[in-house]
Amino acid sequence: TIEQLLLLLGHEEVSVRLQTLETLAQVGRRGQENLTGAVTAILLTDWSAAVRGQAITALQSLASPHDREAICALGGILDKGSDLNSGYRSEDAKQAAQALVSICRSVVDS
């Protein structure tokens, strides 16, 4: 179930968190606030570059333009991607920009 998947996001193994984020992106629906909130929390707290990338990809599928927390997190990564001291990489910023475009397009497409 979704609840069991959300519990796995806290697993200490990076591979488990990666697989869980991938599964959530596949089975979740855009705008499910419990999912976007959990994925956003992982995005902001997990310093594994692979997990961060997968969280951005998941938000691209799950977040709606009304998910303020997710939009702000992605915007913050976009803003900080060029700051070498922020912990984010320029690749994170590029991926965040792509996710924001996709989220915004979801309004046009619906």
Phi and psi in radians as a Rosetta constraint file:
Dihedral C 1 N 2 CA 2 C 2 CIRCULARHARMONIC -1.053 0.35
Dihedral N 2 CA 2 C 2 N 3 CIRCULARHARMONIC -0.690 0.35
Dihedral C 2 N 3 CA 3 C 3 CIRCULARHARMONIC -1.077 0.35
Dihedral N 3 CA 3 C 3 N 4 CIRCULARHARMONIC -0.703 0.35
Dihedral C 3 N 4 CA 4 C 4 CIRCULARHARMONIC -1.160 0.35
Dihedral N 4 CA 4 C 4 N 5 CIRCULARHARMONIC -0.673 0.35
Dihedral C 4 N 5 CA 5 C 5 CIRCULARHARMONIC -1.124 0.35
Dihedral N 5 CA 5 C 5 N 6 CIRCULARHARMONIC -0.710 0.35
Dihedral C 5 N 6 CA 6 C 6 CIRCULARHARMONIC -1.080 0.35
Dihedral N 6 CA 6 C 6 N 7 CIRCULARHARMONIC -0.630 0.35
Dihedral C 6 N 7 CA 7 C 7 CIRCULARHARMONIC -1.142 0.35
Dihedral N 7 CA 7 C 7 N 8 CIRCULARHARMONIC -0.600 0.35
Dihedral C 7 N 8 CA 8 C 8 CIRCULARHARMONIC -1.214 0.35
Dihedral N 8 CA 8 C 8 N 9 CIRCULARHARMONIC -0.315 0.35
Dihedral C 8 N 9 CA 9 C 9 CIRCULARHARMONIC -1.099 0.35
Dihedral N 9 CA 9 C 9 N 10 CIRCULARHARMONIC -0.406 0.35
Dihedral C 9 N 10 CA 10 C 10 CIRCULARHARMONIC -1.573 0.35
Dihedral N 10 CA 10 C 10 N 11 CIRCULARHARMONIC 0.051 0.35
Dihedral C 10 N 11 CA 11 C 11 CIRCULARHARMONIC -1.097 0.35
Dihedral N 11 CA 11 C 11 N 12 CIRCULARHARMONIC 2.513 0.35
Dihedral C 11 N 12 CA 12 C 12 CIRCULARHARMONIC -1.273 0.35
Dihedral N 12 CA 12 C 12 N 13 CIRCULARHARMONIC -0.375 0.35
Dihedral C 12 N 13 CA 13 C 13 CIRCULARHARMONIC -1.412 0.35
Dihedral N 13 CA 13 C 13 N 14 CIRCULARHARMONIC 2.171 0.35
Dihedral C 13 N 14 CA 14 C 14 CIRCULARHARMONIC -1.024 0.35
Dihedral N 14 CA 14 C 14 N 15 CIRCULARHARMONIC -0.723 0.35
Dihedral C 14 N 15 CA 15 C 15 CIRCULARHARMONIC -1.073 0.35
Dihedral N 15 CA 15 C 15 N 16 CIRCULARHARMONIC -0.615 0.35
Dihedral C 15 N 16 CA 16 C 16 CIRCULARHARMONIC -1.199 0.35
Dihedral N 16 CA 16 C 16 N 17 CIRCULARHARMONIC -0.752 0.35
Dihedral C 16 N 17 CA 17 C 17 CIRCULARHARMONIC -1.110 0.35
Dihedral N 17 CA 17 C 17 N 18 CIRCULARHARMONIC -0.720 0.35
Dihedral C 17 N 18 CA 18 C 18 CIRCULARHARMONIC -1.069 0.35
Dihedral N 18 CA 18 C 18 N 19 CIRCULARHARMONIC -0.848 0.35
Dihedral C 18 N 19 CA 19 C 19 CIRCULARHARMONIC -1.104 0.35
Dihedral N 19 CA 19 C 19 N 20 CIRCULARHARMONIC -0.689 0.35
Dihedral C 19 N 20 CA 20 C 20 CIRCULARHARMONIC -1.132 0.35
Dihedral N 20 CA 20 C 20 N 21 CIRCULARHARMONIC -0.763 0.35
Dihedral C 20 N 21 CA 21 C 21 CIRCULARHARMONIC -1.089 0.35
Dihedral N 21 CA 21 C 21 N 22 CIRCULARHARMONIC -0.716 0.35
Dihedral C 21 N 22 CA 22 C 22 CIRCULARHARMONIC -1.092 0.35
Dihedral N 22 CA 22 C 22 N 23 CIRCULARHARMONIC -0.763 0.35
Dihedral C 22 N 23 CA 23 C 23 CIRCULARHARMONIC -1.131 0.35
Dihedral N 23 CA 23 C 23 N 24 CIRCULARHARMONIC -0.760 0.35
Dihedral C 23 N 24 CA 24 C 24 CIRCULARHARMONIC -1.051 0.35
Dihedral N 24 CA 24 C 24 N 25 CIRCULARHARMONIC -0.701 0.35
Dihedral C 24 N 25 CA 25 C 25 CIRCULARHARMONIC -1.114 0.35
Dihedral N 25 CA 25 C 25 N 26 CIRCULARHARMONIC -0.542 0.35
Dihedral C 25 N 26 CA 26 C 26 CIRCULARHARMONIC -1.426 0.35
Dihedral N 26 CA 26 C 26 N 27 CIRCULARHARMONIC -0.673 0.35
Dihedral C 26 N 27 CA 27 C 27 CIRCULARHARMONIC -1.705 0.35
Dihedral N 27 CA 27 C 27 N 28 CIRCULARHARMONIC -0.334 0.35
Dihedral C 27 N 28 CA 28 C 28 CIRCULARHARMONIC -1.372 0.35
Dihedral N 28 CA 28 C 28 N 29 CIRCULARHARMONIC 2.865 0.35
Dihedral C 28 N 29 CA 29 C 29 CIRCULARHARMONIC -1.968 0.35
Dihedral N 29 CA 29 C 29 N 30 CIRCULARHARMONIC 2.587 0.35
Dihedral C 29 N 30 CA 30 C 30 CIRCULARHARMONIC -0.992 0.35
Dihedral N 30 CA 30 C 30 N 31 CIRCULARHARMONIC 2.318 0.35
Dihedral C 30 N 31 CA 31 C 31 CIRCULARHARMONIC 1.606 0.35
Dihedral N 31 CA 31 C 31 N 32 CIRCULARHARMONIC 0.057 0.35
Dihedral C 31 N 32 CA 32 C 32 CIRCULARHARMONIC -1.336 0.35
Dihedral N 32 CA 32 C 32 N 33 CIRCULARHARMONIC 1.774 0.35
Dihedral C 32 N 33 CA 33 C 33 CIRCULARHARMONIC -1.059 0.35
Dihedral N 33 CA 33 C 33 N 34 CIRCULARHARMONIC -0.612 0.35
Dihedral C 33 N 34 CA 34 C 34 CIRCULARHARMONIC -1.126 0.35
Dihedral N 34 CA 34 C 34 N 35 CIRCULARHARMONIC -0.616 0.35
Dihedral C 34 N 35 CA 35 C 35 CIRCULARHARMONIC -1.274 0.35
Dihedral N 35 CA 35 C 35 N 36 CIRCULARHARMONIC -0.845 0.35
Dihedral C 35 N 36 CA 36 C 36 CIRCULARHARMONIC -1.133 0.35
Dihedral N 36 CA 36 C 36 N 37 CIRCULARHARMONIC -0.606 0.35
Dihedral C 36 N 37 CA 37 C 37 CIRCULARHARMONIC -1.122 0.35
Dihedral N 37 CA 37 C 37 N 38 CIRCULARHARMONIC -0.767 0.35
Dihedral C 37 N 38 CA 38 C 38 CIRCULARHARMONIC -1.176 0.35
Dihedral N 38 CA 38 C 38 N 39 CIRCULARHARMONIC -0.737 0.35
Dihedral C 38 N 39 CA 39 C 39 CIRCULARHARMONIC -1.190 0.35
Dihedral N 39 CA 39 C 39 N 40 CIRCULARHARMONIC -0.676 0.35
Dihedral C 39 N 40 CA 40 C 40 CIRCULARHARMONIC -1.089 0.35
Dihedral N 40 CA 40 C 40 N 41 CIRCULARHARMONIC -0.719 0.35
Dihedral C 40 N 41 CA 41 C 41 CIRCULARHARMONIC -1.066 0.35
Dihedral N 41 CA 41 C 41 N 42 CIRCULARHARMONIC -0.732 0.35
Dihedral C 41 N 42 CA 42 C 42 CIRCULARHARMONIC -1.106 0.35
Dihedral N 42 CA 42 C 42 N 43 CIRCULARHARMONIC -0.759 0.35
Dihedral C 42 N 43 CA 43 C 43 CIRCULARHARMONIC -1.007 0.35
Dihedral N 43 CA 43 C 43 N 44 CIRCULARHARMONIC -0.696 0.35
Dihedral C 43 N 44 CA 44 C 44 CIRCULARHARMONIC -1.483 0.35
Dihedral N 44 CA 44 C 44 N 45 CIRCULARHARMONIC -0.258 0.35
Dihedral C 44 N 45 CA 45 C 45 CIRCULARHARMONIC -2.062 0.35
Dihedral N 45 CA 45 C 45 N 46 CIRCULARHARMONIC -0.309 0.35
Dihedral C 45 N 46 CA 46 C 46 CIRCULARHARMONIC -1.655 0.35
Dihedral N 46 CA 46 C 46 N 47 CIRCULARHARMONIC 2.138 0.35
Dihedral C 46 N 47 CA 47 C 47 CIRCULARHARMONIC -1.687 0.35
Dihedral N 47 CA 47 C 47 N 48 CIRCULARHARMONIC 0.190 0.35
Dihedral C 47 N 48 CA 48 C 48 CIRCULARHARMONIC -1.325 0.35
Dihedral N 48 CA 48 C 48 N 49 CIRCULARHARMONIC 2.130 0.35
Dihedral C 48 N 49 CA 49 C 49 CIRCULARHARMONIC -1.028 0.35
Dihedral N 49 CA 49 C 49 N 50 CIRCULARHARMONIC -0.660 0.35
Dihedral C 49 N 50 CA 50 C 50 CIRCULARHARMONIC -1.146 0.35
Dihedral N 50 CA 50 C 50 N 51 CIRCULARHARMONIC -0.758 0.35
Dihedral C 50 N 51 CA 51 C 51 CIRCULARHARMONIC -1.158 0.35
Dihedral N 51 CA 51 C 51 N 52 CIRCULARHARMONIC -0.737 0.35
Dihedral C 51 N 52 CA 52 C 52 CIRCULARHARMONIC -1.020 0.35
Dihedral N 52 CA 52 C 52 N 53 CIRCULARHARMONIC -0.805 0.35
Dihedral C 52 N 53 CA 53 C 53 CIRCULARHARMONIC -1.063 0.35
Dihedral N 53 CA 53 C 53 N 54 CIRCULARHARMONIC -0.742 0.35
Dihedral C 53 N 54 CA 54 C 54 CIRCULARHARMONIC -1.211 0.35
Dihedral N 54 CA 54 C 54 N 55 CIRCULARHARMONIC -0.589 0.35
Dihedral C 54 N 55 CA 55 C 55 CIRCULARHARMONIC -1.149 0.35
Dihedral N 55 CA 55 C 55 N 56 CIRCULARHARMONIC -0.704 0.35
Dihedral C 55 N 56 CA 56 C 56 CIRCULARHARMONIC -1.103 0.35
Dihedral N 56 CA 56 C 56 N 57 CIRCULARHARMONIC -0.759 0.35
Dihedral C 56 N 57 CA 57 C 57 CIRCULARHARMONIC -1.058 0.35
Dihedral N 57 CA 57 C 57 N 58 CIRCULARHARMONIC -0.739 0.35
Dihedral C 57 N 58 CA 58 C 58 CIRCULARHARMONIC -1.113 0.35
Dihedral N 58 CA 58 C 58 N 59 CIRCULARHARMONIC -0.756 0.35
Dihedral C 58 N 59 CA 59 C 59 CIRCULARHARMONIC -1.103 0.35
Dihedral N 59 CA 59 C 59 N 60 CIRCULARHARMONIC -0.579 0.35
Dihedral C 59 N 60 CA 60 C 60 CIRCULARHARMONIC -1.028 0.35
Dihedral N 60 CA 60 C 60 N 61 CIRCULARHARMONIC -0.599 0.35
Dihedral C 60 N 61 CA 61 C 61 CIRCULARHARMONIC -1.520 0.35
Dihedral N 61 CA 61 C 61 N 62 CIRCULARHARMONIC -0.549 0.35
Dihedral C 61 N 62 CA 62 C 62 CIRCULARHARMONIC -1.739 0.35
Dihedral N 62 CA 62 C 62 N 63 CIRCULARHARMONIC -0.587 0.35
Dihedral C 62 N 63 CA 63 C 63 CIRCULARHARMONIC -1.348 0.35
Dihedral N 63 CA 63 C 63 N 64 CIRCULARHARMONIC 2.551 0.35
Dihedral C 63 N 64 CA 64 C 64 CIRCULARHARMONIC -1.912 0.35
Dihedral N 64 CA 64 C 64 N 65 CIRCULARHARMONIC 2.881 0.35
Dihedral C 64 N 65 CA 65 C 65 CIRCULARHARMONIC -1.062 0.35
Dihedral N 65 CA 65 C 65 N 66 CIRCULARHARMONIC -0.234 0.35
Dihedral C 65 N 66 CA 66 C 66 CIRCULARHARMONIC -1.580 0.35
Dihedral N 66 CA 66 C 66 N 67 CIRCULARHARMONIC -0.101 0.35
Dihedral C 66 N 67 CA 67 C 67 CIRCULARHARMONIC -1.447 0.35
Dihedral N 67 CA 67 C 67 N 68 CIRCULARHARMONIC 1.416 0.35
Dihedral C 67 N 68 CA 68 C 68 CIRCULARHARMONIC -0.979 0.35
Dihedral N 68 CA 68 C 68 N 69 CIRCULARHARMONIC -0.761 0.35
Dihedral C 68 N 69 CA 69 C 69 CIRCULARHARMONIC -1.067 0.35
Dihedral N 69 CA 69 C 69 N 70 CIRCULARHARMONIC -0.771 0.35
Dihedral C 69 N 70 CA 70 C 70 CIRCULARHARMONIC -1.171 0.35
Dihedral N 70 CA 70 C 70 N 71 CIRCULARHARMONIC -0.752 0.35
Dihedral C 70 N 71 CA 71 C 71 CIRCULARHARMONIC -1.093 0.35
Dihedral N 71 CA 71 C 71 N 72 CIRCULARHARMONIC -0.767 0.35
Dihedral C 71 N 72 CA 72 C 72 CIRCULARHARMONIC -1.134 0.35
Dihedral N 72 CA 72 C 72 N 73 CIRCULARHARMONIC -0.695 0.35
Dihedral C 72 N 73 CA 73 C 73 CIRCULARHARMONIC -1.116 0.35
Dihedral N 73 CA 73 C 73 N 74 CIRCULARHARMONIC -0.785 0.35
Dihedral C 73 N 74 CA 74 C 74 CIRCULARHARMONIC -1.132 0.35
Dihedral N 74 CA 74 C 74 N 75 CIRCULARHARMONIC -0.715 0.35
Dihedral C 74 N 75 CA 75 C 75 CIRCULARHARMONIC -1.107 0.35
Dihedral N 75 CA 75 C 75 N 76 CIRCULARHARMONIC -0.672 0.35
Dihedral C 75 N 76 CA 76 C 76 CIRCULARHARMONIC -1.118 0.35
Dihedral N 76 CA 76 C 76 N 77 CIRCULARHARMONIC -0.700 0.35
Dihedral C 76 N 77 CA 77 C 77 CIRCULARHARMONIC -1.161 0.35
Dihedral N 77 CA 77 C 77 N 78 CIRCULARHARMONIC -0.717 0.35
Dihedral C 77 N 78 CA 78 C 78 CIRCULARHARMONIC -1.041 0.35
Dihedral N 78 CA 78 C 78 N 79 CIRCULARHARMONIC -0.730 0.35
Dihedral C 78 N 79 CA 79 C 79 CIRCULARHARMONIC -1.197 0.35
Dihedral N 79 CA 79 C 79 N 80 CIRCULARHARMONIC -0.669 0.35
Dihedral C 79 N 80 CA 80 C 80 CIRCULARHARMONIC -1.606 0.35
Dihedral N 80 CA 80 C 80 N 81 CIRCULARHARMONIC -0.102 0.35
Dihedral C 80 N 81 CA 81 C 81 CIRCULARHARMONIC -1.044 0.35
Dihedral N 81 CA 81 C 81 N 82 CIRCULARHARMONIC -0.453 0.35
Dihedral C 81 N 82 CA 82 C 82 CIRCULARHARMONIC -1.612 0.35
Dihedral N 82 CA 82 C 82 N 83 CIRCULARHARMONIC -0.109 0.35
Dihedral C 82 N 83 CA 83 C 83 CIRCULARHARMONIC -1.561 0.35
Dihedral N 83 CA 83 C 83 N 84 CIRCULARHARMONIC 1.930 0.35
Dihedral C 83 N 84 CA 84 C 84 CIRCULARHARMONIC -1.106 0.35
Dihedral N 84 CA 84 C 84 N 85 CIRCULARHARMONIC -0.388 0.35
Dihedral C 84 N 85 CA 85 C 85 CIRCULARHARMONIC -1.547 0.35
Dihedral N 85 CA 85 C 85 N 86 CIRCULARHARMONIC -0.073 0.35
Dihedral C 85 N 86 CA 86 C 86 CIRCULARHARMONIC -1.379 0.35
Dihedral N 86 CA 86 C 86 N 87 CIRCULARHARMONIC -0.355 0.35
Dihedral C 86 N 87 CA 87 C 87 CIRCULARHARMONIC 1.617 0.35
Dihedral N 87 CA 87 C 87 N 88 CIRCULARHARMONIC -0.209 0.35
Dihedral C 87 N 88 CA 88 C 88 CIRCULARHARMONIC -1.650 0.35
Dihedral N 88 CA 88 C 88 N 89 CIRCULARHARMONIC 2.667 0.35
Dihedral C 88 N 89 CA 89 C 89 CIRCULARHARMONIC -1.802 0.35
Dihedral N 89 CA 89 C 89 N 90 CIRCULARHARMONIC 2.798 0.35
Dihedral C 89 N 90 CA 90 C 90 CIRCULARHARMONIC -1.075 0.35
Dihedral N 90 CA 90 C 90 N 91 CIRCULARHARMONIC -0.521 0.35
Dihedral C 90 N 91 CA 91 C 91 CIRCULARHARMONIC -1.124 0.35
Dihedral N 91 CA 91 C 91 N 92 CIRCULARHARMONIC -0.646 0.35
Dihedral C 91 N 92 CA 92 C 92 CIRCULARHARMONIC -1.070 0.35
Dihedral N 92 CA 92 C 92 N 93 CIRCULARHARMONIC -0.739 0.35
Dihedral C 92 N 93 CA 93 C 93 CIRCULARHARMONIC -1.134 0.35
Dihedral N 93 CA 93 C 93 N 94 CIRCULARHARMONIC -0.735 0.35
Dihedral C 93 N 94 CA 94 C 94 CIRCULARHARMONIC -1.091 0.35
Dihedral N 94 CA 94 C 94 N 95 CIRCULARHARMONIC -0.765 0.35
Dihedral C 94 N 95 CA 95 C 95 CIRCULARHARMONIC -1.176 0.35
Dihedral N 95 CA 95 C 95 N 96 CIRCULARHARMONIC -0.663 0.35
Dihedral C 95 N 96 CA 96 C 96 CIRCULARHARMONIC -1.113 0.35
Dihedral N 96 CA 96 C 96 N 97 CIRCULARHARMONIC -0.707 0.35
Dihedral C 96 N 97 CA 97 C 97 CIRCULARHARMONIC -1.085 0.35
Dihedral N 97 CA 97 C 97 N 98 CIRCULARHARMONIC -0.759 0.35
Dihedral C 97 N 98 CA 98 C 98 CIRCULARHARMONIC -1.093 0.35
Dihedral N 98 CA 98 C 98 N 99 CIRCULARHARMONIC -0.707 0.35
Dihedral C 98 N 99 CA 99 C 99 CIRCULARHARMONIC -1.121 0.35
Dihedral N 99 CA 99 C 99 N 100 CIRCULARHARMONIC -0.760 0.35
Dihedral C 99 N 100 CA 100 C 100 CIRCULARHARMONIC -1.075 0.35
Dihedral N 100 CA 100 C 100 N 101 CIRCULARHARMONIC -0.728 0.35
Dihedral C 100 N 101 CA 101 C 101 CIRCULARHARMONIC -1.080 0.35
Dihedral N 101 CA 101 C 101 N 102 CIRCULARHARMONIC -0.784 0.35
Dihedral C 101 N 102 CA 102 C 102 CIRCULARHARMONIC -1.084 0.35
Dihedral N 102 CA 102 C 102 N 103 CIRCULARHARMONIC -0.751 0.35
Dihedral C 102 N 103 CA 103 C 103 CIRCULARHARMONIC -1.091 0.35
Dihedral N 103 CA 103 C 103 N 104 CIRCULARHARMONIC -0.795 0.35
Dihedral C 103 N 104 CA 104 C 104 CIRCULARHARMONIC -1.124 0.35
Dihedral N 104 CA 104 C 104 N 105 CIRCULARHARMONIC -0.670 0.35
Dihedral C 104 N 105 CA 105 C 105 CIRCULARHARMONIC -1.143 0.35
Dihedral N 105 CA 105 C 105 N 106 CIRCULARHARMONIC -0.441 0.35
Dihedral C 105 N 106 CA 106 C 106 CIRCULARHARMONIC -1.071 0.35
Dihedral N 106 CA 106 C 106 N 107 CIRCULARHARMONIC -0.473 0.35
Dihedral C 106 N 107 CA 107 C 107 CIRCULARHARMONIC -1.218 0.35
Dihedral N 107 CA 107 C 107 N 108 CIRCULARHARMONIC -0.762 0.35
Dihedral C 107 N 108 CA 108 C 108 CIRCULARHARMONIC -1.147 0.35
Dihedral N 108 CA 108 C 108 N 109 CIRCULARHARMONIC -0.689 0.35
Dihedral C 108 N 109 CA 109 C 109 CIRCULARHARMONIC -1.327 0.35
Dihedral N 109 CA 109 C 109 N 110 CIRCULARHARMONIC -0.304 0.35
